[in-house]
Amino acid sequence: MTPLTLMTSRRAPLRLVIFDCDGVLVDSEPVANRVVAAAVTQLGWEMTPEQANDHFLGMSLTNMTPVIEARLGRPVPDGWVASLVATQIATLGREVGPIPGAIAALQGITALGLPWRVASNSSHEEMAVKFGRLNITDMVAGRLHSHRDVARAKPAPDLFLAAAAAEGVAPENCVVIEDSVPGATAASAAGMDCLGYAPHSDGAALRAVGAVPFTSMFDLPGLIAAATGVTA
């Protein structure tokens, strides 16, 4: 199935677009992977940024910590998680940029008159720094959902279901934009269609968990318009 086929063959009207944050709107993953790799290496598990991406893409820090502790065979030190969060926030605030085409996609979907929200395994503090760096704080205000708002982070469906409930929209009327396997898995569990952003791969891993891959955020307004019958 192609992205266009997914959007034009929907059985329920599209009423809400739900975006992941990292790797979909904000190009934060290279920065975060570098910070995480350095912190984990200091604990004794030698790790490159590329390996951090392979191990932790799409995971919340809450879900990452048990993986790290299992590999180390001991708990992380007291204060380690808080220190990592502080370092990530400071570094993201200096370095992060937008995914190419992401802001234009938000503007294009807004122009279609279609609601959108952001549901992220990041904290609200992290999202505030990222979107502030992109100068779109006002644009995303009132639309943000963090894993801390719900009982379970992705790959559980809680975040996406909370975003849909906040907009008063049923899951079948939503489409999720994701770049990670945990995120796409969460979308499937929520009963939502998922477009999997995969600019640097064939998207096979995303397709395996139910997403339909696409390669450019610049294409997204047209795909969304195809689902609504409105010209982008």
VODREN-979948 format. One record per residue: x negated, y negated, z of N, C-alpha, C in turn. Coordinates in steps of 0.001 Angstrom, whole numbers, plus 500000, padded with zeros to 6 digits. Layout:
BEGIN
+--------+---------+--------+---------+----------+--------+--------+---------+--------+
: n.east : n.north :   n.up : ca.east : ca.north :  ca.up : c.east : c.north :   c.up :
+--------+---------+--------+---------+----------+--------+--------+---------+--------+
:      X :       Y :      Z :       X :        Y :      Z :      X :       Y :      Z :
...
+--------+---------+--------+---------+----------+--------+--------+---------+--------+
This chain:
BEGIN
+--------+---------+--------+---------+----------+--------+--------+---------+--------+
: n.east : n.north :   n.up : ca.east : ca.north :  ca.up : c.east : c.north :   c.up :
+--------+---------+--------+---------+----------+--------+--------+---------+--------+
: 499160 :  501193 : 500000 :  500000 :   500000 : 500000 : 499119 :  498749 : 500000 :
: 499523 :  497758 : 499209 :  498796 :   496493 : 499177 : 499439 :  495497 : 500145 :
: 498705 :  494433 : 500521 :  499318 :   493415 : 501386 : 500593 :  492815 : 500784 :
: 500567 :  492574 : 499483 :  501751 :   491985 : 498850 : 502922 :  492954 : 498893 :
: 502667 :  494230 : 498669 :  503745 :   495222 : 498742 : 504334 :  495283 : 500138 :
: 503460 :  495254 : 501153 :  503946 :   495275 : 502534 : 504893 :  494114 : 502794 :
: 504501 :  492935 : 502331 :  505280 :   491740 : 502655 : 506561 :  491637 : 501833 :
: 506553 :  492136 : 500622 :  507752 :   492016 : 499778 : 508721 :  493175 : 499963 :
: 508275 :  494251 : 500631 :  509149 :   495417 : 500803 : 509659 :  495544 : 502232 :
: 509525 :  494486 : 503017 :  509982 :   494533 : 504405 : 511486 :  494795 : 504468 :
: 511870 :  495645 : 505435 :  513291 :   495964 : 505595 : 514008 :  494980 : 506499 :
: 513241 :  494230 : 507313 :  513837 :   493233 : 508206 : 513256 :  491868 : 507860 :
: 514050 :  490809 : 507933 :  513539 :   489478 : 507603 : 512367 :  489090 : 508493 :
: 511399 :  488386 : 507915 :  510246 :   487917 : 508676 : 510626 :  486625 : 509401 :
: 510486 :  486627 : 510728 :  510865 :   485465 : 511527 : 509725 :  484949 : 512417 :
: 508607 :  485699 : 512498 :  507514 :   485273 : 513361 : 506210 :  485913 : 512886 :
: 505157 :  485085 : 512847 :  503804 :   485566 : 512566 : 503007 :  485465 : 513870 :
: 502360 :  486560 : 514254 :  501564 :   486587 : 515483 : 500104 :  486823 : 515111 :
: 499256 :  485872 : 515486 :  497830 :   485945 : 515183 : 497036 :  486436 : 516375 :
: 496068 :  487301 : 516107 :  494971 :   487468 : 517036 : 494142 :  486184 : 516991 :
: 493257 :  486008 : 517976 :  492409 :   484820 : 518020 : 491021 :  485108 : 517446 :
: 490250 :  485930 : 518133 :  488846 :   486141 : 517793 : 488703 :  486984 : 516537 :
: 487978 :  486443 : 515566 :  487776 :   487154 : 514317 : 488882 :  486958 : 513309 :
: 489970 :  486312 : 513714 :  491090 :   486029 : 512819 : 491240 :  484518 : 512620 :
: 491281 :  483792 : 513723 :  491342 :   482331 : 513655 : 489992 :  481693 : 513985 :
: 489325 :  482257 : 514964 :  488076 :   481686 : 515468 : 486933 :  482654 : 515192 :
: 485844 :  482136 : 514622 :  484684 :   482973 : 514293 : 483800 :  483107 : 515526 :
: 484377 :  483689 : 516562 :  483724 :   483759 : 517865 : 482991 :  485069 : 518102 :
: 483283 :  486080 : 517315 :  482738 :   487394 : 517626 : 481207 :  487465 : 517521 :
: 480557 :  486840 : 516529 :  479091 :   486865 : 516531 : 478494 :  486233 : 517788 :
: 479097 :  485144 : 518246 :  478610 :   484480 : 519459 : 478849 :  485364 : 520675 :
: 480067 :  485861 : 520820 :  480407 :   486692 : 521975 : 479584 :  487982 : 521993 :
: 479378 :  488580 : 520821 :  478589 :   489812 : 520766 : 477155 :  489579 : 521229 :
: 476584 :  488434 : 520861 :  475223 :   488114 : 521282 : 475132 :  487949 : 522797 :
: 476123 :  487268 : 523378 :  476137 :   487053 : 524824 : 476331 :  488368 : 525565 :
: 477288 :  489185 : 525093 :  477553 :   490462 : 525744 : 476345 :  491385 : 525635 :
: 475734 :  491445 : 524464 :  474579 :   492320 : 524279 : 473450 :  491954 : 525229 :
: 473194 :  490673 : 525384 :  472129 :   490233 : 526284 : 472451 :  490600 : 527725 :
: 473702 :  490409 : 528132 :  474094 :   490693 : 529512 : 474048 :  492187 : 529813 :
: 474503 :  492998 : 528863 :  474504 :   494449 : 529066 : 473073 :  494986 : 529058 :
: 472232 :  494438 : 528193 :  470830 :   494845 : 528161 : 470159 :  494578 : 529503 :
: 470483 :  493458 : 530115 :  469907 :   493137 : 531421 : 470313 :  494158 : 532490 :
: 471460 :  494786 : 532293 :  471901 :   495809 : 533241 : 471169 :  497141 : 533046 :
: 470509 :  497307 : 531909 :  469786 :   498546 : 531657 : 470280 :  499351 : 530478 :
: 471353 :  498895 : 529819 :  471840 :   499554 : 528610 : 471412 :  498676 : 527438 :
: 470332 :  499038 : 526776 :  469817 :   498216 : 525692 : 470822 :  498180 : 524544 :
: 471115 :  496956 : 524102 :  472193 :   496785 : 523135 : 471901 :  495593 : 522240 :
: 472140 :  495748 : 520944 :  472049 :   494645 : 519992 : 473437 :  494014 : 519823 :
: 473510 :  492807 : 519272 :  474832 :   492229 : 518996 : 475681 :  493111 : 518083 :
: 475038 :  493758 : 517127 :  475782 :   494647 : 516226 : 476370 :  495833 : 516983 :
: 475609 :  496359 : 517919 :  476115 :   497460 : 518737 : 477228 :  497002 : 519671 :
: 477112 :  495787 : 520187 :  478183 :   495241 : 521017 : 479476 :  495152 : 520219 :
: 479373 :  494742 : 518961 :  480552 :   494683 : 518103 : 481149 :  496072 : 517903 :
: 480288 :  497056 : 517655 :  480769 :   498428 : 517426 : 481468 :  498989 : 518664 :
: 480923 :  498704 : 519834 :  481472 :   499273 : 521067 : 482723 :  498537 : 521557 :
: 482761 :  497204 : 521387 :  483721 :   496406 : 522139 : 484661 :  495551 : 521292 :
: 484612 :  495640 : 519968 :  485459 :   494793 : 519145 : 486922 :  494941 : 519530 :
: 487547 :  493799 : 519832 :  488966 :   493786 : 520149 : 489311 :  494116 : 521584 :
: 488306 :  494463 : 522405 :  488570 :   494851 : 523789 : 488514 :  493631 : 524709 :
: 489343 :  493652 : 525745 :  489237 :   492645 : 526798 : 488064 :  492998 : 527701 :
: 487568 :  492008 : 528430 :  486483 :   492274 : 529373 : 486928 :  493262 : 530446 :
: 488210 :  493227 : 530794 :  488755 :   494184 : 531759 : 488570 :  495618 : 531278 :
: 488811 :  495840 : 529983 :  488667 :   497186 : 529431 : 487218 :  497539 : 529110 :
: 486393 :  496512 : 528863 :  484981 :   496750 : 528584 : 484225 :  497244 : 529813 :
: 484560 :  496693 : 530967 :  483767 :   496953 : 532172 : 483685 :  498431 : 532533 :
: 484790 :  499192 : 532526 :  484661 :   500628 : 532827 : 483787 :  501380 : 531831 :
: 483787 :  500956 : 530568 :  482928 :   501598 : 529562 : 481461 :  501366 : 529919 :
: 481149 :  500137 : 530295 :  479779 :   499803 : 530678 : 479369 :  500573 : 531926 :
: 480253 :  500614 : 532909 :  479928 :   501313 : 534151 : 479750 :  502812 : 533928 :
: 480552 :  503389 : 533047 :  480419 :   504821 : 532754 : 479071 :  505109 : 532098 :
: 478643 :  504231 : 531210 :  477353 :   504421 : 530537 : 476192 :  504250 : 531522 :
: 476308 :  503270 : 532427 :  475253 :   503028 : 533403 : 475237 :  504059 : 534517 :
: 476409 :  504625 : 534800 :  476531 :   505544 : 535915 : 476613 :  504853 : 537257 :
: 476980 :  503571 : 537231 :  477110 :   502802 : 538475 : 477980 :  501582 : 538199 :
: 478546 :  500974 : 539231 :  479324 :   499753 : 539027 : 478422 :  498602 : 538584 :
: 479010 :  497665 : 537859 :  478261 :   496440 : 537556 : 478100 :  495648 : 538851 :
: 477071 :  494826 : 538976 :  476851 :   494076 : 540213 : 477988 :  493105 : 540512 :
: 478171 :  492801 : 541791 :  479136 :   491790 : 542190 : 478817 :  490479 : 541477 :
: 479846 :  489866 : 540915 :  479664 :   488586 : 540249 : 479223 :  488675 : 538803 :
: 478925 :  489904 : 538329 :  478442 :   490026 : 536952 : 479504 :  489617 : 535937 :
: 480732 :  490069 : 536130 :  481803 :   489739 : 535192 : 482047 :  488239 : 535165 :
: 482117 :  487609 : 536327 :  482349 :   486156 : 536382 : 481215 :  485403 : 535709 :
: 479983 :  485862 : 535903 :  478839 :   485216 : 535267 : 478896 :  485354 : 533752 :
: 479274 :  486539 : 533276 :  479391 :   486755 : 531836 : 480468 :  485857 : 531240 :
: 481608 :  485761 : 531914 :  482688 :   484903 : 531429 : 482222 :  483455 : 531339 :
: 481537 :  482976 : 532370 :  481065 :   481594 : 532376 : 480073 :  481347 : 531245 :
: 479182 :  482301 : 531025 :  478205 :   482150 : 529938 : 478888 :  482155 : 528581 :
: 479862 :  483039 : 528410 :  480599 :   483085 : 527147 : 481308 :  481767 : 526879 :
: 482001 :  481261 : 527871 :  482759 :   480022 : 527685 : 481827 :  478871 : 527321 :
: 480713 :  478750 : 528032 :  479775 :   477662 : 527750 : 479183 :  477788 : 526348 :
: 478830 :  479006 : 525960 :  478217 :   479207 : 524654 : 479220 :  478992 : 523526 :
: 480428 :  479508 : 523690 :  481465 :   479310 : 522674 : 481776 :  477829 : 522495 :
: 481785 :  477095 : 523590 :  482073 :   475672 : 523522 : 481045 :  474882 : 522737 :
: 479836 :  475430 : 522621 :  478775 :   474758 : 521862 : 478692 :  475211 : 520407 :
: 479082 :  476472 : 520139 :  478695 :   477087 : 518871 : 479829 :  477552 : 517968 :
: 481002 :  477802 : 518507 :  482017 :   478508 : 517731 : 482577 :  477646 : 516605 :
: 483007 :  478309 : 515531 :  483644 :   477627 : 514407 : 484869 :  478393 : 513947 :
: 485595 :  477885 : 512959 :  486799 :   478568 : 512466 : 486473 :  479672 : 511471 :
: 487319 :  480661 : 511402 :  487288 :   481605 : 510293 : 487660 :  480841 : 509024 :
: 486922 :  480999 : 507925 :  487272 :   480280 : 506695 : 488725 :  480518 : 506287 :
: 489433 :  479443 : 506091 :  490831 :   479522 : 505667 : 491834 :  479644 : 506783 :
: 491372 :  479801 : 508024 :  492312 :   480060 : 509117 : 493179 :  478840 : 509428 :
: 492578 :  477682 : 509536 :  493366 :   476493 : 509865 : 494325 :  476175 : 508721 :
: 493867 :  476333 : 507491 :  494758 :   476132 : 506345 : 495912 :  477123 : 506375 :
: 495653 :  478349 : 506844 :  496719 :   479344 : 506944 : 497773 :  478917 : 507961 :
: 497316 :  478424 : 509116 :  498267 :   477937 : 510122 : 499096 :  476789 : 509572 :
: 498438 :  475886 : 508885 :  499155 :   474740 : 508312 : 500131 :  475202 : 507236 :
: 499729 :  476176 : 506427 :  500595 :   476659 : 505363 : 501826 :  477371 : 505892 :
: 501644 :  478163 : 506929 :  502782 :   478878 : 507512 : 503714 :  477899 : 508210 :
: 503147 :  476891 : 508860 :  503978 :   475840 : 509462 : 504804 :  475141 : 508385 :
: 504176 :  474874 : 507240 :  504881 :   474202 : 506145 : 506029 :  475046 : 505595 :
: 505912 :  476374 : 505738 :  506997 :   477258 : 505313 : 508179 :  477232 : 506284 :
: 507976 :  476592 : 507444 :  509026 :   476527 : 508453 : 509129 :  477788 : 509283 :
: 508048 :  478582 : 509296 :  508066 :   479857 : 510004 : 507285 :  479734 : 511315 :
: 507862 :  480152 : 512437 :  507137 :   480093 : 513712 : 505924 :  481020 : 513716 :
: 504912 :  480648 : 514486 :  503756 :   481517 : 514688 : 503241 :  481360 : 516113 :
: 502581 :  482406 : 516589 :  502001 :   482411 : 517926 : 500653 :  483112 : 517887 :
: 499898 :  482963 : 518977 :  498580 :   483582 : 519105 : 498603 :  484504 : 520319 :
: 498220 :  485748 : 520129 :  498190 :   486730 : 521227 : 496801 :  487343 : 521277 :
: 496075 :  487071 : 522367 :  494649 :   487396 : 522412 : 494265 :  488140 : 523685 :
: 493264 :  489016 : 523552 :  492656 :   489639 : 524718 : 491690 :  488698 : 525429 :
: 491559 :  487471 : 524942 :  490795 :   486445 : 525643 : 491639 :  485835 : 526761 :
: 490964 :  485163 : 527685 :  491671 :   484409 : 528720 : 492133 :  483071 : 528163 :
: 493033 :  482410 : 528886 :  493453 :   481075 : 528476 : 492283 :  480094 : 528521 :
: 491383 :  480267 : 529493 :  490217 :   479386 : 529587 : 489336 :  479517 : 528340 :
: 489120 :  480745 : 527898 :  488319 :   480960 : 526695 : 489014 :  480378 : 525465 :
: 490308 :  480623 : 525331 :  491017 :   480092 : 524172 : 491007 :  478573 : 524162 :
: 491124 :  477946 : 525328 :  491109 :   476486 : 525390 : 489798 :  475938 : 524849 :
: 488688 :  476578 : 525209 :  487383 :   476133 : 524725 : 487264 :  476341 : 523218 :
: 487680 :  477504 : 522743 :  487565 :   477812 : 521313 : 488395 :  476859 : 520464 :
: 489663 :  476693 : 520830 :  490524 :   475840 : 520017 : 490167 :  474362 : 520188 :
: 489628 :  474004 : 521354 :  489132 :   472649 : 521529 : 487959 :  472370 : 520618 :
: 487072 :  473331 : 520503 :  485917 :   473195 : 519609 : 486368 :  473025 : 518163 :
: 487483 :  473679 : 517794 :  488017 :   473578 : 516428 : 488901 :  472344 : 516228 :
: 489130 :  471594 : 517304 :  489974 :   470395 : 517253 : 491414 :  470709 : 516845 :
: 491931 :  471843 : 517320 :  493327 :   472174 : 517008 : 494111 :  472465 : 518295 :
: 493678 :  471875 : 519392 :  494368 :   472102 : 520666 : 495844 :  471759 : 520569 :
: 496159 :  470617 : 519967 :  497568 :   470213 : 519853 : 498353 :  471175 : 518969 :
: 497720 :  471685 : 517941 :  498408 :   472584 : 517012 : 498834 :  473883 : 517694 :
: 497985 :  474399 : 518591 :  498277 :   475692 : 519212 : 498996 :  475564 : 520552 :
: 499189 :  474343 : 521018 :  499809 :   474143 : 522334 : 501181 :  474806 : 522402 :
: 501412 :  475551 : 523480 :  502698 :   476213 : 523680 : 502876 :  477499 : 522909 :
: 501818 :  477931 : 522208 :  501926 :   479134 : 521366 : 500993 :  480263 : 521827 :
: 500268 :  480081 : 522922 :  499171 :   480982 : 523273 : 499582 :  482016 : 524319 :
: 499169 :  483260 : 524087 :  499421 :   484367 : 525011 : 498108 :  485078 : 525279 :
: 497764 :  485239 : 526551 :  496541 :   485902 : 526972 : 496856 :  487265 : 527581 :
: 495869 :  488160 : 527532 :  496046 :   489467 : 528172 : 496330 :  489330 : 529663 :
: 495937 :  488203 : 530238 :  496193 :   487996 : 531659 : 497664 :  487717 : 531957 :
: 498441 :  487454 : 530918 :  499865 :   487176 : 531102 : 500706 :  488443 : 531193 :
: 500120 :  489578 : 530847 :  500878 :   490824 : 530761 : 500185 :  491918 : 531568 :
: 500874 :  493037 : 531712 :  500323 :   494123 : 532528 : 499134 :  494800 : 531864 :
: 499187 :  494938 : 530534 :  498161 :   495699 : 529830 : 497681 :  494930 : 528602 :
: 496371 :  494916 : 528410 :  495779 :   494297 : 527230 : 495948 :  495216 : 526015 :
: 495640 :  494706 : 524818 :  495559 :   495576 : 523648 : 494514 :  496661 : 523947 :
: 494766 :  497898 : 523546 :  495683 :   498371 : 522499 : 497118 :  498642 : 522933 :
: 497491 :  498320 : 524170 :  498901 :   498405 : 524560 : 499689 :  497327 : 523814 :
: 500986 :  497513 : 523637 :  501783 :   496559 : 522850 : 502238 :  495324 : 523620 :
: 501919 :  495244 : 524913 :  502509 :   494237 : 525795 : 502360 :  492803 : 525285 :
: 501174 :  492460 : 524809 :  500917 :   491082 : 524378 : 501795 :  490687 : 523197 :
: 501869 :  491558 : 522222 :  502667 :   491238 : 521041 : 504153 :  491198 : 521374 :
: 504590 :  492092 : 522234 :  505997 :   492070 : 522639 : 506313 :  490795 : 523433 :
: 505368 :  490334 : 524247 :  505575 :   489092 : 524999 : 505663 :  487899 : 524064 :
: 504815 :  487873 : 523034 :  504863 :   486774 : 522075 : 506196 :  486747 : 521330 :
: 506672 :  487923 : 520919 :  507958 :   487986 : 520227 : 509091 :  487561 : 521142 :
: 509057 :  488005 : 522394 :  510111 :   487646 : 523344 : 510130 :  486144 : 523598 :
: 508961 :  485531 : 523654 :  508892 :   484084 : 523889 : 509541 :  483305 : 522762 :
: 509486 :  483864 : 521556 :  510099 :   483204 : 520405 : 511540 :  483663 : 520203 :
: 511975 :  484677 : 520983 :  513324 :   485200 : 520832 : 513517 :  485990 : 519558 :
: 512466 :  486717 : 519158 :  512470 :   487453 : 517892 : 512258 :  488937 : 518177 :
: 512951 :  489797 : 517466 :  512796 :   491239 : 517627 : 511489 :  491700 : 516984 :
: 510902 :  492779 : 517481 :  509633 :   493253 : 516926 : 509676 :  493509 : 515419 :
: 510785 :  494039 : 514927 :  510846 :   494352 : 513498 : 510849 :  493103 : 512617 :
: 511049 :  491943 : 513213 :  511035 :   490687 : 512469 : 509686 :  489968 : 512545 :
: 508660 :  490694 : 513025 :  507336 :   490095 : 513208 : 506317 :  490735 : 512267 :
: 505276 :  489968 : 511965 :  504072 :   490519 : 511360 : 502887 :  490033 : 512181 :
: 501943 :  490929 : 512427 :  500747 :   490635 : 513218 : 499546 :  490525 : 512279 :
: 498676 :  489560 : 512566 :  497433 :   489392 : 511823 : 496293 :  489762 : 512756 :
: 495605 :  490852 : 512456 :  494578 :   491401 : 513335 : 493320 :  491758 : 512555 :
: 492200 :  491881 : 513299 :  490960 :   492324 : 512671 : 490335 :  493521 : 513369 :
: 490938 :  493988 : 514456 :  490330 :   495067 : 515237 : 491254 :  496271 : 515330 :
: 490644 :  497426 : 515562 :  491431 :   498653 : 515743 : 492320 :  498574 : 516980 :
: 491816 :  498096 : 518146 :  492730 :   497968 : 519291 : 493917 :  497045 : 518997 :
: 493668 :  495956 : 518281 :  494754 :   495041 : 517965 : 495764 :  495634 : 517011 :
: 495277 :  496287 : 515960 :  496193 :   496925 : 515008 : 496964 :  498062 : 515664 :
: 496309 :  498783 : 516566 :  496985 :   499842 : 517320 : 498103 :  499264 : 518173 :
: 497836 :  498114 : 518795 :  498849 :   497443 : 519607 : 500035 :  497002 : 518761 :
: 499770 :  496500 : 517571 :  500852 :   496078 : 516681 : 501737 :  497255 : 516308 :
: 501108 :  498373 : 515976 :  501871 :   499571 : 515626 : 502716 :  500042 : 516806 :
: 502127 :  500029 : 517997 :  502858 :   500447 : 519197 : 504020 :  499520 : 519499 :
: 503897 :  498260 : 519092 :  504967 :   497287 : 519311 : 506059 :  497383 : 518251 :
: 505860 :  498195 : 517224 :  506836 :   498321 : 516154 : 506793 :  497172 : 515174 :
: 505599 :  496598 : 514986 :  505424 :   495441 : 514107 : 504532 :  495784 : 512930 :
: 504834 :  495216 : 511765 :  503925 :   495314 : 510632 : 502629 :  494591 : 510972 :
: 501531 :  495029 : 510357 :  500234 :   494431 : 510642 : 499430 :  494258 : 509364 :
: 498969 :  493039 : 509135 :  497984 :   492763 : 508105 : 496616 :  492744 : 508771 :
: 495702 :  493579 : 508281 :  494396 :   493712 : 508905 : 493343 :  492914 : 508160 :
: 492847 :  491861 : 508790 :  491835 :   491002 : 508162 : 490495 :  491726 : 508166 :
: 489989 :  492029 : 506978 :  488754 :   492810 : 506836 : 487904 :  492205 : 505727 :
: 487251 :  491071 : 506002 :  486515 :   490384 : 504940 : 485214 :  491062 : 504542 :
: 484681 :  491945 : 505409 :  483359 :   492510 : 505161 : 483369 :  494031 : 505035 :
: 484543 :  494623 : 504897 :  484614 :   496084 : 504782 : 485819 :  496455 : 503934 :
: 485976 :  497757 : 503716 :  487137 :   498226 : 502956 : 488391 :  498326 : 503813 :
: 488250 :  498040 : 505111 :  489407 :   498060 : 505997 : 489916 :  499439 : 506337 :
: 489111 :  500485 : 506094 :  489588 :   501852 : 506310 : 489956 :  502105 : 507770 :
: 489165 :  501563 : 508690 :  489459 :   501792 : 510112 : 490781 :  501150 : 510503 :
: 491071 :  499974 : 509959 :  492343 :   499308 : 510236 : 493501 :  500063 : 509586 :
: 493292 :  500501 : 508364 :  494344 :   501249 : 507664 : 494686 :  502536 : 508408 :
: 493681 :  503146 : 509034 :  493894 :   504411 : 509735 : 494824 :  504266 : 510933 :
: 494956 :  503050 : 511460 :  495860 :   502841 : 512597 : 497090 :  502023 : 512191 :
: 497374 :  501987 : 510889 :  498651 :   501450 : 510441 : 498643 :  500062 : 509850 :
: 497484 :  499394 : 509828 :  497426 :   498057 : 509242 : 497214 :  498144 : 507737 :
: 497587 :  497075 : 507037 :  497296 :   496967 : 505607 : 496227 :  495889 : 505443 :
: 495030 :  496254 : 504983 :  493928 :   495288 : 504952 : 494099 :  494203 : 503888 :
: 493557 :  493015 : 504216 :  493385 :   491935 : 503251 : 492049 :  491276 : 503545 :
: 491541 :  490473 : 502616 :  490150 :   490050 : 502722 : 489934 :  488556 : 502913 :
: 490944 :  487737 : 502722 :  490748 :   486289 : 502804 : 491924 :  485618 : 503498 :
: 491617 :  484779 : 504498 :  492677 :   484035 : 505165 : 493311 :  483006 : 504238 :
: 492595 :  482612 : 503190 :  493173 :   481680 : 502221 : 494376 :  482303 : 501503 :
: 494431 :  483644 : 501451 :  495535 :   484336 : 500783 : 496784 :  484446 : 501659 :
: 496620 :  484203 : 502958 :  497711 :   484536 : 503882 : 498983 :  483722 : 503649 :
: 498921 :  482405 : 503447 :  500188 :   481686 : 503222 : 500995 :  482237 : 502059 :
: 500316 :  482635 : 500990 :  501027 :   483213 : 499853 : 501684 :  484540 : 500198 :
: 500995 :  485355 : 500994 :  501571 :   486634 : 501404 : 502788 :  486431 : 502291 :
: 502674 :  485475 : 503211 :  503808 :   485182 : 504091 : 504967 :  484609 : 503290 :
: 504647 :  483738 : 502335 :  505707 :   483162 : 501501 : 506429 :  484246 : 500722 :
: 505689 :  485265 : 500269 :  506310 :   486354 : 499508 : 507334 :  487102 : 500357 :
: 507103 :  487146 : 501672 :  508040 :   487829 : 502551 : 509268 :  486998 : 502860 :
: 509169 :  485685 : 502706 :  510281 :   484812 : 503045 : 511075 :  484340 : 501839 :
: 510464 :  484492 : 500664 :  511125 :   483991 : 499459 : 510996 :  482508 : 499285 :
: 510162 :  481860 : 500121 :  509917 :   480426 : 500022 : 508585 :  480210 : 499335 :
: 508482 :  479213 : 498493 :  507244 :   478920 : 497781 : 506216 :  478317 : 498729 :
: 505002 :  478903 : 498730 :  503934 :   478388 : 499609 : 503413 :  477049 : 499116 :
+--------+---------+--------+---------+----------+--------+--------+---------+--------+
